[in-house]
Amino acid sequence: MREEALADAVVAVAQAALRVADLWFTTRIRSVESTADEVNDWLLEREIPFERGVTQLGRSGRTWTVDFVTRTPKRTAFVFVLSAGARSAARRVTERVLASLYDLTHLSIVSPELRFVSLFDDTEDVWQEEDFKLLEELSSVALWSRPDEFEQLLRDGKLAHVYS
C-alpha cells in the first residue's frame, strides 16, 4: 500500500510541475503581446501612422515579421519590440531581432529614409548590456520606459544611446 501512495504522490508532483511550467510559458507570451499592444495604443495616441505585423523578405529569402512600420514626413521606421519575461529568454529574443536586422539591411540602401529601431521593454530587468550592444550597430536602440525619446526617434530619426 505504501508503494501505491508513493507512486500517487510522485505523479501528483509531476502534474503540478507541468501546470506551473504551462502557466509560466503562457505568462511569457502574454508579456510580449501586451507590450506590443501598449506600443500599438501609444502610436495611436501620438497619431503616428503605422502598420502592425508587416512581413518583409530578407536578402536570404526568409520572410521576417516587423512588429511596427511607422511613417512620418521625415522617416520610415521598422520597429522591433523586444520583450521577455525572463533573462534566459531575453538573449534568444535579441538574437532573433539581430538576425532580422541583418537580413533586412539591404532595404535601407534602397530607401535611405528607412531606420531600424529596436524597442526594448525595460519594465522587466531581464536585459544585459550585451543585448543592447548586439543591436546598436544595425538599429537605433530605444527603451519603452522613455516614450518621449522613442517618439523623437520615430519622427526625426535622431537619438543618442538611451540605455546607458
C-alpha positions as a printed Julia matrix, in Angstrom:
164×3 Matrix{Float64}:
  0.0    0.0     0.0
  2.85   2.42    0.76
  4.26   1.89   -2.74
  0.94   2.91   -4.3
  0.79   6.04   -2.13
  4.35   6.95   -3.1
  3.58   6.44   -6.8
  0.45   8.63   -6.5
  2.45  11.34   -4.74
  5.15  11.31   -7.44
  2.52  11.59  -10.18
  0.81  14.47   -8.35
  4.1   16.37   -8.01
  4.91  15.81  -11.68
  1.48  17.07  -12.73
  1.87  20.15  -10.54
  5.27  20.87  -12.1
  3.75  20.63  -15.59
  0.94  23.02  -14.67
  3.39  25.56  -13.27
  5.51  25.31  -16.44
  2.38  25.86  -18.56
  1.47  28.95  -16.56
  5.0   30.37  -16.83
  5.09  29.83  -20.59
  1.67  31.44  -21.04
  2.75  34.44  -18.96
  5.88  34.95  -21.09
  3.82  35.01  -24.3
  1.34  37.46  -22.8
  4.2   39.74  -21.78
  5.33  40.11  -25.39
  1.79  40.52  -26.68
  0.83  43.1   -24.07
  3.93  45.22  -24.74
  3.16  45.24  -28.46
 -0.45  46.15  -27.63
  0.79  49.01  -25.44
  3.01  50.25  -28.28
  0.04  49.99  -30.65
 -2.11  52.14  -28.34
  0.72  54.61  -27.76
  1.26  55.08  -31.52
 -2.47  55.74  -31.94
 -2.41  58.32  -29.11
  0.61  60.1   -30.6
 -1.0   59.99  -34.05
  1.99  58.31  -35.64
  0.82  56.4   -38.73
  1.79  52.73  -38.61
  1.16  49.22  -39.8
  1.47  46.27  -37.45
  2.9   42.83  -38.19
  4.34  43.66  -41.61
  6.23  40.88  -43.36
  9.41  41.69  -45.28
 11.55  39.47  -47.45
 15.19  39.33  -46.38
 18.09  39.01  -48.76
 18.42  35.37  -47.67
 14.94  34.65  -48.99
 13.48  34.28  -45.5
 10.38  36.25  -44.55
 10.59  38.31  -41.35
  7.79  39.97  -39.4
  8.38  43.58  -38.4
  6.32  44.47  -35.33
  5.55  48.02  -36.48
  6.29  50.06  -39.59
  5.83  53.75  -38.79
  5.73  56.55  -41.33
  6.27  60.22  -40.58
  7.11  63.04  -43.02
 10.85  62.64  -42.36
 11.22  58.98  -41.59
 10.01  55.43  -42.1
 10.94  53.12  -39.24
 10.87  49.37  -38.84
 10.28  48.84  -35.12
 11.12  45.54  -33.46
  9.67  45.18  -29.96
 11.86  43.18  -27.61
 10.06  41.84  -24.58
 10.87  38.88  -22.4
  9.64  37.61  -19.07
 12.96  36.06  -18.06
 16.66  36.7   -18.57
 17.06  33.27  -20.16
 14.58  34.21  -22.89
 15.96  37.72  -23.4
 19.08  36.62  -25.27
 17.03  34.48  -27.69
 14.76  37.46  -28.39
 17.8   39.67  -29.01
 19.37  37.14  -31.35
 16.14  36.76  -33.33
 15.94  40.53  -33.85
 19.64  40.63  -34.74
 19.08  38.03  -37.46
 16.08  40.0   -38.74
 18.01  43.25  -38.87
 20.99  41.71  -40.62
 18.81  40.04  -43.24
 16.81  43.23  -43.9
 19.69  45.75  -44.09
 19.52  45.81  -47.87
 16.21  47.7   -47.6
 17.91  50.74  -46.06
 20.19  51.0   -49.11
 17.16  51.21  -51.41
 15.27  53.56  -49.04
 17.68  55.96  -47.27
 14.87  57.39  -45.1
 14.35  53.94  -43.54
 15.58  53.38  -39.99
 15.56  50.23  -37.92
 14.54  50.61  -34.28
 14.96  48.05  -31.52
 12.49  48.96  -28.76
 13.36  47.19  -25.51
 10.62  46.68  -22.95
 12.76  47.59  -19.96
  9.92  47.33  -17.44
 11.37  43.89  -16.63
 15.01  43.72  -15.54
 15.99  40.98  -17.99
 18.28  42.79  -20.42
 22.06  42.92  -20.24
 24.43  45.47  -21.74
 25.4   42.92  -24.4
 21.81  42.76  -25.65
 21.84  46.47  -26.43
 25.31  46.35  -27.96
 24.39  43.46  -30.25
 21.69  45.59  -31.88
 23.12  49.11  -31.82
 25.25  48.59  -34.93
 22.23  47.7   -37.07
 19.48  49.71  -35.38
 18.7   52.58  -33.08
 18.11  51.27  -29.57
 15.21  52.75  -27.61
 13.69  51.98  -24.22
  9.97  51.67  -23.67
 10.33  53.5   -20.33
 11.4   56.61  -22.28
  8.48  57.21  -24.67
  9.41  60.82  -25.48
 12.83  59.73  -26.74
 11.23  56.91  -28.7
  8.83  59.4   -30.31
 11.72  61.72  -31.23
 13.47  58.79  -32.85
 10.4   57.9   -34.92
  9.77  61.48  -36.01
 13.33  62.78  -36.52
 15.49  59.7   -36.64
 17.86  61.22  -34.08
 18.71  59.63  -30.78
 21.77  59.07  -28.68
 22.38  55.83  -26.85
 19.44  55.7   -24.46
 20.22  52.59  -22.49
 23.16  53.96  -20.56
